[in-house]
């Protein structure tokens, strides 16, 4: 049964992360927002050292999720609490945390035990390592998975990859700033549709792989977002995650299930991150209102509250209810139960909630909310990405509807 109490196993981690968020992230949050693409190396080095001391990076591995037999794993819940707290500190810097990115999640979801050991063990090395996942292509957005054009052709004991990926989070850190990797989704059989799509690990320094553009963004500005071009890029045959065999059956999408499994694990983390921004906003808003003599009188009937009091209470209800949905999605993951609906639900809800709370905070505080004297306007800008990446709100709503109604993507689009 899901508990409303923080699991004892992660209470100490929560305290540590709160200290990091308050003392290492929040004081420099404005600086890294205004100096886009400047890398917060002090934070990165500290987190890398801490992860090594604790025995690993931020990505789940079999050894972490199966060790200790005193009870069920809480590894996903640990990541949810970490994501929420560090995003409370600064969401852009949270995305700069070494190890544990989308690439690592893809390896964990689709790789063999040998591949997990091979690619994820670098997190424990002497230098920070980053990973990323590249799915989106220039010709299509959220509907792109069925139309992947990046190709992977086998040539003996190698694969040759050609194509372009865009909007790759942490791609520059993975390929240029560290000896990391990017998981590229490419087709080995264009005629097979989704069934022909496979993930491939492209490591930093691989000839034919280059970062071609750094995006300038509305929010999460300390995190890099890039375009990557592969031109006759050769990688070892063993860098394919999953089987290279294509089963050409109607409605088969086996090759793409790995991407969906990755998102089932990471969408709740994005939701938790969004709620960290929302909580930071709501806390500061209440402090600013209190300074102006506005006290929130909890416990009164709504009819006796002021309009601002009702709005604050409604925001807190949205925040807490969405957090419970997020924790449920992560609890299901820890229990090794299907969480596709819950993962998409919490992603949709958190994306809505964080935009509503940050926007309303800016509106309520007027010129103070709009100015750069406070972080409210920054959090408003940071918030919107949570409704966009890892599947837009519209796409996740479709996923939920299809699962509930038992419709295919052809029947409900």
C-alpha positions in Angstrom: 0.0 0.0 0.0 1.2 3.5 -0.8 2.2 5.5 2.3 1.9 9.2 2.7 5.1 9.3 4.8 8.5 9.7 3.3 10.1 6.2 3.3 12.7 5.9 6.0 15.2 4.6 3.5 15.2 7.9 1.7 14.7 10.4 4.6 18.5 11.0 4.9 18.8 11.5 1.1 16.0 14.1 1.3 17.8 16.1 3.9 21.0 16.0 1.9 19.3 17.1 -1.3 17.5 19.9 0.5 20.8 21.2 1.7 22.3 21.0 -1.8 19.3 22.7 -3.3 19.2 25.5 -0.8 22.9 26.2 -0.5 24.4 25.2 -3.9 21.7 25.8 -6.4 19.3 28.5 -5.3 22.0 31.2 -4.7 23.4 30.9 -8.2 20.1 30.2 -10.0 19.8 33.7 -11.4 23.4 33.7 -12.6 23.1 30.6 -14.7 19.8 31.7 -16.1 21.3 34.9 -17.4 24.5 33.2 -18.6 23.0 30.6 -20.8 25.1 27.5 -21.5 27.6 28.4 -18.8 28.2 25.0 -17.1 27.7 24.8 -13.3 30.9 22.8 -12.8 31.0 23.3 -9.0 27.6 21.7 -8.6 28.4 18.9 -11.1 31.7 18.0 -9.5 30.1 17.9 -6.1 27.3 15.7 -7.2 29.7 13.4 -9.0 31.8 13.0 -5.9 28.7 12.4 -3.8 27.4 9.8 -6.2 30.7 7.9 -6.2 30.7 8.0 -2.4 27.1 6.5 -2.4 28.1 3.9 -4.9 26.6 5.0 -8.2 25.0 7.6 -10.4 21.4 8.6 -10.7 20.2 5.9 -13.1 18.7 2.6 -11.8 20.7 -0.5 -12.5 19.8 -4.1 -11.8 22.2 -4.3 -8.9 20.6 -1.3 -7.2 17.0 -2.4 -7.7 17.5 -6.0 -6.7 19.9 -5.6 -3.8 18.8 -6.1 -0.2 16.0 -8.5 0.5 14.4 -6.7 3.5 11.6 -5.3 1.4 10.5 -3.9 -2.0 12.8 -1.4 -3.8 12.2 2.3 -3.4 14.7 3.4 -6.0 12.2 5.1 -8.3 10.6 6.9 -5.4 14.1 8.0 -4.3 14.6 9.5 -7.7 11.2 11.3 -7.6 12.0 12.9 -4.3 15.5 13.9 -5.6 14.0 15.4 -8.8 11.4 17.4 -6.9 13.9 18.8 -4.4 16.7 19.6 -6.8 14.2 21.3 -9.2 13.1 23.4 -6.2 16.7 24.5 -6.1 17.0 25.1 -9.9 15.6 22.9 -12.6 18.2 23.8 -15.2 21.0 22.7 -12.9 19.1 19.6 -12.0 19.3 18.7 -15.7 23.0 19.1 -15.4 23.4 16.4 -12.8 25.9 13.8 -14.1 24.7 10.3 -14.8 21.1 9.3 -14.7 19.8 11.0 -17.8 17.4 9.8 -20.4 20.2 7.8 -22.1 20.9 5.9 -19.0 17.2 5.2 -18.5 17.0 3.9 -22.1 19.9 1.6 -21.5 18.3 0.4 -18.3 15.0 -0.2 -20.0 16.3 -2.0 -23.2 19.8 -3.1 -22.6 21.3 -6.5 -21.6 23.0 -6.9 -18.2 26.3 -6.7 -20.0 25.4 -3.5 -21.7 24.1 -1.9 -18.5 27.4 -2.8 -16.8 29.4 -1.5 -19.8 27.7 1.8 -20.4 26.5 2.8 -16.9 29.7 1.9 -14.9 31.4 5.0 -16.2 29.3 7.0 -13.8 31.7 5.8 -11.1 34.8 7.0 -12.9 37.1 9.8 -12.0 35.3 12.4 -14.2 31.6 13.3 -14.4 29.8 11.6 -17.3 26.6 12.6 -19.0 24.1 10.7 -21.2 21.2 11.7 -23.4 18.5 10.3 -25.6 17.8 11.5 -29.2 14.3 10.8 -30.5 12.9 13.9 -32.2 13.8 14.6 -35.8 13.3 17.8 -37.9 10.4 16.5 -40.0 8.1 15.6 -37.1 7.6 16.2 -33.4 5.5 14.0 -31.0 4.2 11.9 -33.8 7.7 11.2 -35.1 8.3 7.7 -33.6 6.2 6.1 -36.4 8.3 8.0 -39.0 11.9 7.7 -37.9 14.2 8.5 -40.8 17.6 8.1 -39.1 18.9 4.9 -40.6 21.1 2.1 -39.2 22.6 -0.3 -41.7 24.7 -3.3 -40.7 28.1 -3.6 -42.2 29.8 -6.7 -40.9 30.4 -6.1 -37.1 29.4 -2.5 -37.3 26.4 -0.3 -37.8 26.5 2.8 -40.0 24.1 5.5 -38.8 22.9 8.5 -40.9 20.4 11.2 -40.0 19.7 14.2 -37.8 18.2 14.5 -34.3 17.0 17.8 -32.8 16.1 19.1 -29.3 18.4 16.7 -27.5 18.6 17.5 -23.8 22.2 17.4 -22.4 23.5 16.3 -25.8 26.5 18.6 -25.7 27.5 17.6 -22.2 27.3 13.9 -23.3 29.3 14.2 -26.5 31.5 17.2 -26.0 31.9 18.0 -22.3 32.4 14.4 -21.1 33.1 10.9 -22.3 29.4 10.1 -22.3 26.9 8.7 -24.8 23.7 9.4 -26.6 21.0 6.8 -27.3 19.9 7.3 -30.9 16.7 5.9 -32.1 17.0 4.8 -35.7 15.3 2.4 -38.1 16.9 -0.8 -39.4 14.0 -1.4 -41.7 12.0 1.7 -42.9 9.3 -0.5 -44.4 8.6 -2.1 -41.0 7.4 1.2 -39.3 7.7 1.1 -35.6 8.7 -2.5 -35.6 12.0 -1.5 -37.3 12.9 1.2 -34.8 15.9 0.4 -32.5 18.0 2.3 -29.9 21.8 2.6 -30.5 24.4 3.8 -28.2 26.7 6.4 -29.8 29.6 7.2 -27.6 31.5 10.5 -27.3 34.3 10.9 -29.8 32.8 8.6 -32.4 33.7 9.8 -35.9 30.8 11.0 -38.0 28.8 12.2 -34.9 28.7 16.0 -34.4 26.8 18.6 -32.5 25.6 21.2 -35.0 23.5 23.6 -33.0 23.0 24.8 -29.4 19.4 26.1 -28.8 18.7 29.4 -27.1 15.7 28.7 -24.9 12.9 30.3 -22.9 13.7 28.4 -19.7 16.0 25.7 -18.2 18.8 27.8 -19.7 21.7 26.3 -17.8 20.9 22.9 -19.5 22.0 22.5 -23.1 19.6 21.5 -25.9 21.3 20.6 -29.2 21.0 19.2 -32.7 23.1 16.2 -33.6 24.0 15.0 -37.1 25.3 11.5 -37.8 27.1 11.1 -41.2 28.3 7.6 -41.9 28.8 7.2 -38.2 30.2 3.7 -37.4 29.5 2.1 -34.1 30.2 -1.5 -32.9 27.5 -4.1 -33.6 27.0 -4.6 -29.8 25.9 -1.0 -29.4 22.4 -1.9 -30.5 20.1 -2.2 -27.5 17.8 -5.1 -28.0 17.4 -7.6 -30.9 18.3 -6.6 -34.4 15.7 -9.0 -35.8 12.5 -7.4 -37.2 9.2 -9.3 -37.0 7.0 -7.9 -39.8 3.6 -8.5 -38.4 0.6 -6.2 -38.7 0.3 -3.8 -35.8 3.6 -5.0 -34.4 5.6 -2.3 -32.6 8.0 -4.4 -30.6 11.0 -2.3 -31.6 9.5 0.8 -30.2 8.4 -0.6 -26.9 11.8 0.2 -25.4 11.2 3.9 -25.9 7.8 3.6 -24.2 9.4 1.7 -21.3 11.9 4.5 -21.0 9.2 7.1 -20.8 7.2 5.1 -18.3 10.2 5.4 -16.0 11.1 9.0 -16.7 7.8 10.9 -17.2 7.1 10.7 -13.4 10.5 12.2 -12.8 9.6 15.1 -15.1 6.4 15.4 -13.2 8.3 15.5 -9.9 10.6 18.1 -11.3 7.7 20.3 -12.4 6.2 20.1 -8.9 9.5 21.2 -7.4 9.2 24.4 -9.4 5.6 24.8 -8.4 6.4 24.3 -4.7 9.2 26.8 -4.9 6.8 29.3 -6.5 4.0 28.8 -4.0 6.3 29.1 -1.0 7.8 32.4 -2.3 4.3 33.7 -3.2 3.0 33.1 0.3 6.1 34.7 1.8 5.6 37.8 -0.4 1.9 38.0 0.4 2.7 37.7 4.1 5.1 40.6 3.9 2.2 42.6 2.5 0.0 41.6 5.4 -2.0 38.9 3.6 -2.5 35.9 5.8 -3.9 32.6 4.6 -6.6 31.6 7.1 -6.7 27.9 6.7 -9.8 26.0 8.0 -12.4 28.7 7.2 -15.3 27.9 4.9 -14.5 29.0 1.3 -17.4 31.5 1.5 -15.6 33.4 4.3 -12.2 33.4 2.6 -10.9 36.2 0.4 -10.3 35.6 -3.3 -6.6 35.4 -2.8 -7.0 32.9 0.1 -9.1 30.7 -2.0 -6.6 30.8 -4.9 -3.7 29.9 -2.6 -5.7 27.0 -1.1 -6.6 25.8 -4.6 -3.0 25.9 -5.7 -2.0 23.8 -2.7 -4.7 21.2 -3.5 -3.4 21.0 -7.1 0.2 20.6 -6.0 -0.5 18.0 -3.3 -2.9 15.9 -5.4 -0.5 15.8 -8.3 2.4 14.8 -6.1 0.4 11.8 -4.8 -0.4 10.8 -8.4 3.4 11.1 -9.2 4.3 9.0 -6.1 1.8 6.4 -7.2 3.4 6.1 -10.6 6.9 5.7 -9.1 5.6 3.2 -6.5 4.1 1.1 -9.3 7.5 1.2 -11.0 9.2 0.1 -7.8 6.7 -2.8 -7.6 7.5 -3.8 -11.2 3.9 -3.2 -12.2 2.7 -1.4 -15.3 2.5 2.3 -14.8 1.9 3.6 -18.3 -1.4 5.3 -17.6 -0.2 6.7 -14.3 3.1 7.9 -15.8 1.3 9.8 -18.5 -1.4 11.1 -16.1 1.1 12.6 -13.7 3.1 14.1 -16.5 0.0 15.8 -17.9 -1.3 17.0 -14.6 2.1 18.3 -13.4 2.6 20.1 -16.6 -0.7 21.9 -16.2 -0.3 22.6 -12.5 3.2 24.1 -12.7 2.2 26.5 -15.6 -1.0 27.6 -13.7 0.8 28.2 -10.4 3.7 30.0 -11.8 1.6 32.1 -14.2 -0.9 33.1 -11.4 2.0 33.9 -9.0 3.4 36.4 -11.5 -0.1 37.9 -12.1 -0.8 38.2 -8.3 2.5 40.0 -7.6 2.2 42.3 -10.6 5.4 44.3 -11.2 7.3 42.4 -8.5 6.3 39.1 -10.2 7.3 40.4 -13.6 10.7 41.9 -12.5 13.9 40.0 -12.2 14.3 41.1 -8.6 12.6 37.8 -7.7 12.7 34.3 -9.2 9.0 34.2 -10.0 9.4 35.2 -13.6 12.2 32.7 -14.1 10.1 29.9 -12.7 7.3 30.9 -15.0 9.7 30.5 -17.9 11.1 27.3 -16.6 7.6 25.8 -16.1 6.4 25.6 -19.7 9.0 22.9 -20.8 7.3 20.4 -18.5 4.3 20.4 -20.7 6.4 19.8 -23.8 9.3 17.5 -23.4 9.1 13.7 -23.0 5.7 13.8 -24.8 3.6 16.9 -24.9 0.5 17.2 -22.8 -1.7 16.4 -25.9 0.2 13.3 -26.7 0.1 12.0 -23.1 -3.6 12.7 -23.0 -4.0 10.5 -26.1 -1.9 7.7 -24.4 -4.2 7.8 -21.4 -7.4 7.8 -23.5 -6.2 5.0 -25.7 -5.3 2.8 -22.7 -8.6 3.5 -20.9 -10.8 3.1 -24.0 -8.6 0.3 -25.4 -8.2 2.1 -28.7 -5.3 1.9 -31.1 -3.4 4.9 -32.3 -5.2 4.5 -35.6 -8.6 4.5 -33.9 -7.9 7.5 -31.7 -5.5 10.2 -32.9 
